[in-house]
Amino acid sequence: MEEAVVSFAIERLGDLLIAEAKFLYGVRGQVEDAKAKLQWMRAFLERCRCLMSEMVMKEFATAFSK
């Protein structure tokens, strides 16, 4: 009787581990995709900050050159 319970538990744990491995494998691609998008957004925002700084400097120079 105990042997049947242990065998069932082992099979069930094996099934759960396989399901978890499949889930984690699928998540990896999603995490990598999200990371790439966040890196792109960071680069975009950095470029915007640089452009805004350039615009402010040009306006400042124009205002004081008159």
C-alpha positions as CSV (number, residue, x, y, z in Angstrom):
1,M,0.0,0.0,0.0
2,E,2.7,2.5,1.0
3,E,4.6,1.6,-2.1
4,A,1.7,2.5,-4.3
5,V,1.3,5.9,-2.6
6,V,5.0,6.6,-3.0
7,S,4.9,5.5,-6.7
8,F,1.9,7.8,-7.3
9,A,3.7,10.7,-5.6
10,I,6.8,10.2,-7.6
11,E,4.8,10.1,-10.9
12,R,2.8,13.2,-9.9
13,L,6.0,15.1,-9.0
14,G,7.6,14.1,-12.2
15,D,4.6,15.4,-14.2
16,L,4.7,18.7,-12.2
17,L,8.4,19.1,-12.8
18,I,7.9,18.5,-16.6
19,A,5.1,21.1,-16.7
20,E,7.2,23.6,-14.8
21,A,10.2,23.1,-17.1
22,K,7.9,23.7,-20.1
23,F,6.5,26.8,-18.5
24,L,9.9,28.2,-17.7
25,Y,11.2,27.5,-21.2
26,G,8.4,29.6,-22.6
27,V,8.9,32.4,-20.2
28,R,12.6,32.7,-21.1
29,G,11.7,34.0,-24.6
30,Q,9.2,36.4,-23.3
31,V,11.7,37.8,-20.7
32,E,14.4,38.2,-23.4
33,D,11.9,40.0,-25.7
34,A,10.9,42.3,-22.9
35,K,14.5,43.0,-22.1
36,A,15.2,43.9,-25.7
37,K,12.2,46.3,-25.8
38,L,13.3,48.0,-22.6
39,Q,16.8,48.5,-23.9
40,W,15.3,50.0,-27.1
41,M,13.2,52.4,-25.0
42,R,16.2,53.4,-22.9
43,A,18.1,54.2,-26.0
44,F,15.2,56.2,-27.4
45,L,14.7,58.2,-24.2
46,E,18.5,58.9,-24.0
47,R,18.3,60.2,-27.6
48,C,15.3,62.4,-26.7
49,R,17.2,63.8,-23.8
50,C,20.2,64.6,-26.0
51,L,17.9,66.3,-28.6
52,M,16.1,68.3,-25.9
53,S,19.5,69.5,-24.5
54,E,20.6,70.5,-28.0
55,M,17.4,72.4,-28.6
56,V,17.6,74.2,-25.3
57,M,21.3,75.2,-26.0
58,K,20.3,76.5,-29.5
59,E,17.4,78.6,-28.1
60,F,19.7,79.9,-25.3
61,A,22.3,80.9,-27.9
62,T,19.7,82.5,-30.1
63,A,18.2,84.4,-27.3
64,F,21.6,85.9,-26.2
65,S,22.9,86.6,-29.6
66,K,20.3,89.2,-30.4
